[in-house]
């Protein structure tokens, strides 16, 4: 809530979702209307990365994230991460600076979110085992 209050000093901050009673039918449609999206993780520990940062980026909004990317999979130049700042004032200064430079803002929002293509081999193997097990129990 403090981040929302402080970001309000830079510009209008809209808050939606169950906590406000403002239900959103399609978050991608909503996020597409914003330059930035606040995507703080509920817990802050290495390796805990939820869909929030991915959803914001996929919708075209620059993720304002607070998290720890232990695997260093995320492209740091495509997000603003509070965890990489000494304090909230430093983070807000970066957001404000970016907000006031449309040409830089466009470059940041067009950068890839992931540094490397995800390896889905483990997912494929798990799904194959699950399907084979399911087929085996039915046959």
C-alpha positions, 0 to 999 in steps of 0.5 A: 500500500505504501508503494501505491501511495508513493507512486501516486506522487508520480501520477495516477495509480489505479487499483483493481481486483478483489481487494478493492471490489473492482472486478476485472474480467480480462486483466490483459485488456486492462493492463494494455491501457497502462505504461506500468503495472505494479507486480509485487510478489506476495512473498520475497524469497529467492526463486519465488516468481509468479505470473504477475511480472509475465502478465504485465509484460505480455500485456505491454505494461512495464512490470514494476516488480518486487522479487528475487530472480535467483536463476537470473532468468529475467531481463533486468532491462525490461523491468523495474525491480524494487529489490535492486534499489536501496530504498523506495525513493530510489525506485520511485526516481527510476520510475519517474525518470522512465515515465518522463522519457517516452523514447526510452519507455518505448525501448524498455517495453519492447525488450524481451522479458526472458534472457533465455528461451525456457527449457520445457523438456522436464514439463514435456517428460512429466506430461508424457508420464502422466498421460501414459499412466492415465492411458495405462489405468484405462486400458 
